[in-house]
């Protein structure tokens, strides 16, 4: 039976309980993070913690725990759940109130919940072993504050289901101007003529930690040109390579979009260089 963390205690998941009046349950009023942990080593822990605090500040949840506290929770969960390859889910909701009311209540205690779940081994830099993602495309219909990693994920879930229902692995989203925002659960990169390009951050996109780490690695440890600029649908379809990035996928190559091959339909050489960098430096942050 897996061990979880809830409000200061470690207990079996089957025994974990929250109030039905918790605003995370009623409104999706909370912030979360998912951190990969391979054999006890966390990936991008510092950036994840900074993004979590940014999210809590953005929605006015008054909780300021030191990163060391979160690290202790994460490492304890990893140990108590057998180590190995785990995703560590950290969740803070505003807490339980005595009534259902839209306005933020005063003087309630946030709910802290965390659990560990098995994930595949750390991705490797090997074309023959690389996943080959096939994706759908649709208009981004979510809210205009996607930079906040909120637990209210129904919009993302519905977009993901579009691709899933078509037998695809993800859904890449674009705004009304035909500009790529992100995917339902990932950030998006393209490669054209040897240059790596990803849309600049704004309120339409989550500031992905893997996106951040990859950009830093490419700029610090390679000669591959990198640009953050608007990517259009036409550019997406004309790209030599397309990648999805997330904490669980790291750098994942897309080989087909809406039934059309990306480039030559094979995993690309620039992807290999990027994933090689990620393997070398994933524990540096």
N, C-alpha and C positions, 0 to 999 in steps of 0.2 A: 504494500500500500504506500503510495507516495506521500511525502511530507511537504506541507505547505507552511507559509508564514501568514499569520493574520493578527494584526494589532498587537504585536509584541510577543506572540506565542508561536511555537512550532508544533504542529499537530497533524494527524492524518487528514488527507483531503476530505474523506467522507464525514469528518466531524466539523469541518469549517462551516460557519454560519454567519450571515450578515442580516441586518434588518431589512424587511421589504420596503421600509421607508428610506433606505439609503438612496441618496440622490444619484449615485452611480447606476443603480438599478432603474430608478424612475426616469432619469433625464439623460443618462450617459454623461453625467457631470463629473468628469475625471480625466486624468492623464496617465499614460502608461509608457513603458519601454520594454523592449525585448533585446536581451544581450546574449550573444553566443558565448558558450563556455566549452572549450575543448580541453579535456583532460585537466580540468581545474584552472585553466587560463582564460581569462575574460578578454574579449575583443572589443576595443574602443570604449572601455568603461568610462574614462573621463569625459569624452564627448557625449556619451549617452546621459551622464548625470547632468551635464550643463544643459542639454536640451530638455531634460525632465524639469529642471528648475525653471527654465524659461517658460515652459508650458504652464506650470503651476502659477507662476507670476502673471501670465497672460490671462488666466481665468480667475485670478484672485483667491486661490486656495493658499491659506497662510500656513505653510509647512516648510520649514527650513532645516532639513536634516543634513548633517555633514556627509560628504561622499563616503567617508570611512564607514558610516553606519549602513549605507546601502551595500557597500562592498562586503561587509560582514554578513548581511542577510544573503547576498548572492552566493558567497563561498560556503556558507553553512548549508544552504539548500542543495548546492552541488554535492557536498560531502554526504548529506543525509539521503540523497537520492542516487547514490552509487557512483558518483563521478562520471567519467566517460564524456560523451558528447551531448551537451544539454543546452536548451534555450532557457534563459532565466527571465521570467515575466514579472515585471514590477508594476504595481497598479496603485494609484492614489485617487480615491473619490472624495468629494466634499464631505461626505458623512451622512448620518441619519438625522432627520428632523422629525418633529412631531406632526407636521402637516405637509401636504404636497402643495408647494407654492413656488412660482417661477423665480422670484427674486432670491438672490443669495441670502441664506439665513446667517444670522450672527451667532457666534459662540457655539458652534458645533464642532465636534472632533473629527478630523479626516479619518477615513478608513484606509488602512494600509494592508495590501494583500500581495503575496508573491508566491510563485510556484515554479517548478522546474519540469521540463518535458524533453523527451529524447529528440535529438536532431541527427541528421546524417553526419558522417565524418567531415572534417574541414575540407572544402573544395580544393581540388588540386589544379595545377597548370598543365593540362594534358588534353590536346585536341580530341584524342580518341575516347577519352573518358568524360568529356564536357557534355553537360546537358544541351539539348537542342530545342530551344523554346519556339513554340508557334503561338502567335498572339492574334487577338482581335483588336479592332480600333472602334472607338465611339466617342461622341461628344461628352465632355466633362460636365455633369449635371450636379456636382456636389456644391457645398456651401463655399463662401469666399474667404474662409479662414483655414485653409488646408495646411498652413504652416504650423498649426497647433496639433500636437499628436494626441488628440482627444480619444477617449474610449467610445465616443459616439460614431461608430464606423459603418452605419447602415448604408450610406452613400457609396463607400468603397466596396462594401459587400455586394451591393446590387450591380456595380460595374464589373466586379470580378466574376459575378455569375453570368454576365453576358458572354465572356470568353469561355467560361466553364461549360455553359450550355451548348456551345458550338464545338466542344471537344478541344478547345485551346487551353494554353497554360496561363495566360494573363490577358489583360485588356489595356492597351495604351490609349490614353485620353488626350483630347485636344479641345481647346476653347472655341468660341464662336468665330474667332478670327482665323481658325485653322492652324493655331500654334500648339505644339505639343506641350502639355503640362507635366504629367507623369503617368505612371501606370496605377492600377488599382491598389497595388501593394508594393510598388517599387519606384525608383527613379529611372530615368531613361537617358541613355547616351547614344550618339551615332558616331560613326567614323566615316570621313569622306576625304579621299586623296591623302591619307596618312595622318589627318588631323582629328583629334578627339573633340567632340562638341557635345555640350549638355545645356539644357535650358537654364537661364539664370534664376536664382531663387526669388520668389515673391510670395504673396498670399495664396497663390494657386497651387503651391507645391510644398510638400513636407521637406524640410532640410535633412535629408537622409544622412545617417552617420557613415554608411559605406560610401555614399557619394562623396562626402567630405574627405574621408580617408584616402579614397582612390585619387581624387584631384591632387591632394597633397603629395601622395607617392609619385604620381606621374610628373609633377613639377619639380620635385626634389631629387628624384632618382632615375629620371629618364630624359631623353632628348625628344620625346614625342610631343609635338605641338598640342596644346590644350586651349580650348576657348569655351567660355560661358556666354552663350548668345541664343537668341530665339531660334527655335527649330520648327519649321513648318511641316505640314503633312507631306507636301511634295518632297522636301528634303528627307523626310523619314523613308519614303518609298524609294528614293534614289540613293540611299546610303550604301556604302560598301560593307559596313558592319553596323549592327544595332545591338546594344547591351541593355540588360536590366540589372540594377544594383539594389541589394537589400542586405540586411544583416544575415539572413539565412542563406541567400543565394550568392553573396559576394558579387562577382562579376559574371553574369549569365548571358551567353550569346543567344540572340534571336536569329533563327534561320528562315523564318517564314512569317509574313504579315498578311492576314486575310487571304491566305492561299497563294500569295506571291512570294517568291524567294527573295531573301535579302542578299544582295550581291550575287555570288555564284551559288548561294544556298548552302555553303559550308562554313564551319567555324573559322574565324579569321586569324591572321598572324598578329594583328594589333591586340586582339583579345588575348592571345597567348602571352604577349609581353605584359599586358595589364594584370592578368591573373597571376603571372609569375611574380610581379612586384607585390601583389597583395599577399601571396603566400610568404614572401620574405619578410614583410613588415607588418603583418596583421596584429602582432602583439606589442607593437611599439607605442600604442596610443592609450 
